[in-house]
Amino acid sequence: MPDATKAPSSIPVGVDTTRASIARVYDAALNGKDNFEIDREVLRQVATVAPQVNDLAWSNRNFLIRACRFLAGQAGIKQYLDCGSGLPTAENTHQVVQRLIPDAKVLYVDNDDVVLAHGRALLEENDNTLFISADIFNPEDVLSLAAEHNFLDFNEPIAVIQNGTLHHYIGDEGPQIMQQYVDAVVPGSYTVIAHFFDPETPEHSAIARKMEEKFVHSPMGSGVFRTRKQLLELFPGQELIDPGLVLCDDWWPDGPRIRPLNQVEECIAAAVGRKL
């Protein structure tokens, strides 16, 4: 009888299949193959209060693709610090930006065991992509390692990406974490953030808090839904690119909306900020 904890692909050495992984839960939500039963259990638990929970991941991923197209195609950004890269999926950051700027550099950062074991080789596709292992919630560590590798030029603009990551930081120091990243880059640099969102309306706040309760008390152990005021504090010293902080699906959608957003899609927001 097959092992129910196994993903369809082989298990990389050192990966614990008895503990949920943020990267693998996200992979499961995107219908990926690099996840295990414990990761899918997280989604099943949240689905008891929000059946469309997978749409959080799709809204997050699709926003990232559009934001990267903007940064490379409109802003001309050639350097990217992608914090919490997660497992490779369709249209990773480097694939989007290098299609528009072939020599754009992308430095991926993650410390998830499954990403270290399985994702690194797939993300380091060419000389302009590099993966380093560090805790993205420890900017000093990330920036120190980035400097050691001398891969990005911090005298030129850099896009710092925290897409679907900061809601896994349980503490209140998110603004301070982002301040350190912003302080490290030059004016004209950008910040990309997508984050679980509490809209503070009776209907949507209720579903946001129910999802938060399930995420935080699931085998994953994190997933905080923050308010508009709290999310704006993650963009210190920056101007927000139009349309500002909005739902992920409302940030320059690819076309006209032909169906209304569901409750889950109303609970993830995003913005792109530019350092003044």
Backbone torsions as a table, in degrees:
resi	resn	phi	psi	omega
1	MET	NA	132.9	-176.2
2	PRO	-67.9	150.7	178.8
3	ASP	-73.3	119.2	-175.4
4	ALA	-69.1	-13.9	-179.7
5	THR	-84.0	-11.6	-173.4
6	LYS	-81.8	142.4	168.4
7	ALA	-80.5	165.8	178.6
8	PRO	-58.9	-32.6	177.3
9	SER	-86.0	168.6	-179.3
10	SER	-68.8	157.4	-178.8
11	ILE	-88.1	119.8	178.8
12	PRO	-64.1	148.5	179.4
13	VAL	-59.4	135.3	175.7
14	GLY	90.5	-3.9	-178.2
15	VAL	-88.9	128.5	-179.7
16	ASP	-89.7	111.6	-178.0
17	THR	-85.3	1.3	-179.7
18	THR	-98.3	-4.2	179.2
19	ARG	-123.0	136.3	179.3
20	ALA	-69.0	146.4	179.4
21	SER	-119.9	134.9	178.1
22	ILE	-55.5	-46.4	-178.3
23	ALA	-62.0	-40.2	-177.7
24	ARG	-74.5	-35.6	176.5
25	VAL	-62.1	-43.5	177.7
26	TYR	-61.9	-42.0	177.6
27	ASP	-60.8	-42.1	178.9
28	ALA	-63.7	-39.6	-179.6
29	ALA	-65.3	-27.1	178.9
30	LEU	-93.5	13.2	179.4
31	ASN	64.6	31.6	177.4
32	GLY	-78.8	179.9	-175.8
33	LYS	-112.6	-4.4	-175.0
34	ASP	-101.1	59.8	-179.9
35	ASN	-147.1	165.9	-174.8
36	PHE	-125.2	174.7	-176.9
37	GLU	-56.8	-38.9	-178.9
38	ILE	-64.2	-32.3	178.7
39	ASP	-73.7	-41.4	178.8
40	ARG	-68.1	-26.9	177.2
41	GLU	-64.5	-35.5	176.7
42	VAL	-58.2	-48.3	-179.5
43	LEU	-64.8	-37.5	178.6
44	ARG	-64.6	-38.5	178.5
45	GLN	-64.3	-44.8	-179.7
46	VAL	-68.4	-32.9	-179.2
47	ALA	-64.8	-18.7	177.3
48	THR	-66.5	-23.2	177.3
49	VAL	-113.1	-18.3	-179.5
50	ALA	-144.8	86.3	-174.6
51	PRO	-56.0	-24.5	-177.1
52	GLN	-97.5	28.5	-174.8
53	VAL	-54.4	-33.5	-179.3
54	ASN	-59.0	-23.2	-179.0
55	ASP	-67.4	-20.5	173.6
56	LEU	-58.4	-45.3	-178.0
57	ALA	-69.2	-39.7	-179.0
58	TRP	-68.9	-39.9	177.3
59	SER	-62.7	-41.7	179.2
60	ASN	-62.3	-49.2	-177.4
61	ARG	-65.7	-43.6	-178.0
62	ASN	-67.9	-35.4	174.1
63	PHE	-61.6	-45.0	-179.3
64	LEU	-57.0	-44.1	-179.7
65	ILE	-61.0	-45.3	-178.7
66	ARG	-67.5	-39.3	179.3
67	ALA	-64.2	-41.0	178.9
68	CYS	-66.1	-37.7	176.2
69	ARG	-62.4	-41.0	177.8
70	PHE	-63.0	-47.7	-175.3
71	LEU	-63.1	-42.1	-179.7
72	ALA	-79.4	-45.6	-173.3
73	GLY	-78.5	-37.5	-176.9
74	GLN	-101.6	-46.8	-175.9
75	ALA	-86.1	-15.3	177.6
76	GLY	68.4	27.8	-179.4
77	ILE	-74.9	130.2	-175.9
78	LYS	-108.1	-2.3	-177.6
79	GLN	-134.0	137.7	-174.9
80	TYR	-136.7	131.5	173.5
81	LEU	-111.9	99.5	-173.9
82	ASP	-95.8	102.9	-175.8
83	CYS	-88.0	123.7	-178.1
84	GLY	77.3	56.0	-172.6
85	SER	-58.6	-33.3	-177.2
86	GLY	70.8	-170.7	-179.1
87	LEU	-79.7	144.8	178.9
88	PRO	-58.8	139.0	177.2
89	THR	-142.5	-173.1	177.5
90	ALA	-65.7	136.7	176.7
91	GLU	61.2	63.0	171.1
92	ASN	-72.4	166.0	-174.8
93	THR	-52.3	-48.8	-175.5
94	HIS	-65.3	-32.5	-179.7
95	GLN	-68.0	-37.6	179.8
96	VAL	-69.7	-50.8	-173.1
97	VAL	-75.6	-33.3	-178.9
98	GLN	-75.6	-16.0	172.6
99	ARG	-67.9	-31.4	-179.2
100	LEU	-96.3	-36.4	177.2
101	ILE	-129.2	95.0	-172.8
102	PRO	-56.5	-30.6	-178.9
103	ASP	-97.2	15.1	176.1
104	ALA	-63.2	140.6	-179.6
105	LYS	-104.8	137.7	178.7
106	VAL	-128.2	119.6	175.5
107	LEU	-103.9	111.2	179.4
108	TYR	-89.9	142.1	179.3
109	VAL	-131.3	130.6	174.8
110	ASP	-163.1	157.8	173.6
111	ASN	-133.1	18.0	176.1
112	ASP	-73.9	132.8	-175.4
113	ASP	-56.6	-41.4	-176.3
114	VAL	-70.6	-33.1	177.2
115	VAL	-69.0	-41.9	178.6
116	LEU	-60.9	-41.6	-174.5
117	ALA	-79.4	-33.2	-169.8
118	HIS	-118.9	-34.2	-170.2
119	GLY	-85.0	-30.0	-172.3
120	ARG	-54.3	-50.0	-176.4
121	ALA	-62.2	-33.1	-178.7
122	LEU	-78.7	-26.4	179.9
123	LEU	-84.2	-30.9	178.8
124	GLU	-85.6	70.0	-173.0
125	GLU	-81.4	-24.2	-176.7
126	ASN	-152.6	-180.0	-175.4
127	ASP	-66.5	-13.9	-178.6
128	ASN	-101.5	12.9	172.0
129	THR	-126.2	140.4	-179.6
130	LEU	-145.2	144.6	179.4
131	PHE	-118.2	131.3	172.9
132	ILE	-125.2	151.2	179.8
133	SER	-98.3	117.5	179.5
134	ALA	-163.7	160.8	176.9
135	ASP	-83.3	112.5	-175.4
136	ILE	-66.1	-15.8	177.4
137	PHE	-90.5	7.5	173.6
138	ASN	-120.6	81.0	-174.5
139	PRO	-56.7	-34.7	-179.3
140	GLU	-60.3	-42.3	179.4
141	ASP	-65.1	-48.4	-179.4
142	VAL	-59.9	-48.6	-176.0
143	LEU	-68.5	-34.8	177.3
144	SER	-64.7	-45.9	178.8
145	LEU	-65.8	-38.6	178.0
146	ALA	-60.9	-41.0	178.9
147	ALA	-66.1	-39.4	179.5
148	GLU	-60.8	-39.8	-178.3
149	HIS	-77.0	-20.2	177.5
150	ASN	52.8	39.9	-177.0
151	PHE	-91.3	-41.7	176.8
152	LEU	-100.9	147.3	176.7
153	ASP	-97.7	105.2	-176.5
154	PHE	-76.8	3.7	172.1
155	ASN	-90.5	-4.5	177.9
156	GLU	-120.2	157.8	-177.8
157	PRO	-57.1	142.3	179.1
158	ILE	-132.8	141.1	171.7
159	ALA	-95.2	118.8	177.1
160	VAL	-95.6	119.6	-175.4
161	ILE	-108.8	123.5	172.3
162	GLN	-126.1	74.0	-172.4
163	ASN	-97.4	107.9	-179.6
164	GLY	71.4	29.3	-176.6
165	THR	-114.2	-46.3	-170.0
166	LEU	-67.2	-21.1	175.9
167	HIS	-72.4	-8.3	174.0
168	HIS	-94.0	3.9	172.0
169	TYR	-97.4	115.0	-171.2
170	ILE	-78.5	-28.1	-174.9
171	GLY	-73.8	-178.2	-178.0
172	ASP	-99.4	9.1	-173.5
173	GLU	-94.0	15.7	179.6
174	GLY	-53.7	-46.9	178.4
175	PRO	-60.2	-36.6	178.7
176	GLN	-68.8	-37.9	176.7
177	ILE	-61.1	-47.2	-178.9
178	MET	-68.8	-31.9	177.5
179	GLN	-59.5	-40.3	179.9
180	GLN	-65.1	-40.2	177.1
181	TYR	-65.6	-44.2	-178.7
182	VAL	-65.1	-39.3	178.5
183	ASP	-61.9	-27.2	-174.5
184	ALA	-81.7	-14.4	-176.8
185	VAL	-111.2	160.0	-175.1
186	VAL	-83.1	159.9	172.1
187	PRO	-54.6	144.6	-174.5
188	GLY	94.5	-6.5	174.6
189	SER	-79.9	164.5	-176.0
190	TYR	-125.1	156.6	172.5
191	THR	-124.8	133.0	178.3
192	VAL	-117.8	121.3	-179.4
193	ILE	-135.6	129.6	165.9
194	ALA	-120.3	141.4	-169.0
195	HIS	-154.1	142.5	171.9
196	PHE	-54.4	140.5	-166.9
197	PHE	-131.3	132.7	170.3
198	ASP	-100.4	105.6	-176.3
199	PRO	-69.6	-9.4	179.6
200	GLU	59.2	34.6	168.6
201	THR	-112.8	150.1	-174.0
202	PRO	-52.0	-46.9	-176.2
203	GLU	-69.5	-49.4	-172.7
204	HIS	-82.0	-29.9	176.8
205	SER	-64.6	-36.9	-179.9
206	ALA	-62.7	-45.1	-179.0
207	ILE	-70.9	-35.0	177.7
208	ALA	-61.2	-45.2	-177.8
209	ARG	-71.0	-31.6	175.9
210	LYS	-66.9	-42.1	177.8
211	MET	-65.3	-41.7	178.7
212	GLU	-58.8	-45.0	180.0
213	GLU	-58.5	-43.3	-179.4
214	LYS	-69.0	-44.1	-179.4
215	PHE	-62.3	-49.4	-174.3
216	VAL	-65.4	-33.1	-178.4
217	HIS	-100.8	15.6	175.8
218	SER	-91.2	175.1	175.9
219	PRO	-60.4	-15.0	177.4
220	MET	-79.9	-41.2	172.0
221	GLY	82.0	14.0	179.5
222	SER	-157.1	163.1	-179.9
223	GLY	139.6	75.7	-174.5
224	VAL	-94.8	133.0	178.3
225	PHE	-99.2	113.4	-175.2
226	ARG	-105.0	158.9	-176.8
227	THR	-82.2	171.1	178.6
228	ARG	-57.6	-45.8	179.7
229	LYS	-59.3	-43.7	-179.5
230	GLN	-65.9	-37.4	-179.5
231	LEU	-70.7	-37.4	178.7
232	LEU	-63.5	-28.4	179.0
233	GLU	-68.9	-11.4	179.1
234	LEU	-83.8	1.8	-179.2
235	PHE	-120.8	60.8	-176.5
236	PRO	-68.2	136.2	175.3
237	GLY	63.2	30.7	-177.1
238	GLN	-131.2	155.8	169.0
239	GLU	-102.6	138.5	-179.7
240	LEU	-85.1	132.4	176.4
241	ILE	-68.3	137.7	177.2
242	ASP	-52.6	131.4	16.6
243	PRO	-97.0	21.9	179.3
244	GLY	82.5	-150.9	178.5
245	LEU	-85.7	112.9	-176.8
246	VAL	-139.7	174.2	172.1
247	LEU	-58.3	145.0	-179.7
248	CYS	-50.0	-43.8	-176.0
249	ASP	-72.0	-12.2	179.1
250	ASP	-98.0	-1.2	179.9
251	TRP	-87.2	96.7	180.0
252	TRP	44.3	64.7	179.1
253	PRO	-61.4	158.0	-175.3
254	ASP	-73.9	-14.7	-179.4
255	GLY	-170.0	-177.0	-179.9
256	PRO	-65.6	147.0	179.7
257	ARG	-83.2	125.3	-178.7
258	ILE	-107.2	-0.5	173.2
259	ARG	-144.5	150.2	178.3
260	PRO	-69.5	153.9	175.7
261	LEU	-69.2	146.0	176.0
262	ASN	-85.9	176.8	-175.6
263	GLN	-60.2	-38.5	-178.8
264	VAL	-68.4	-43.1	179.1
265	GLU	-63.7	-21.1	176.8
266	GLU	-80.0	-1.5	-173.3
267	CYS	-119.2	28.3	171.5
268	ILE	-144.6	124.5	-173.6
269	ALA	-122.0	166.1	-176.4
270	ALA	-157.5	162.1	174.9
271	ALA	-159.4	161.5	173.1
272	VAL	-122.6	123.5	-179.6
273	GLY	-110.7	151.5	177.7
274	ARG	-119.8	128.9	180.0
275	LYS	-71.5	129.5	-178.6
276	LEU	-79.4	NA	NA
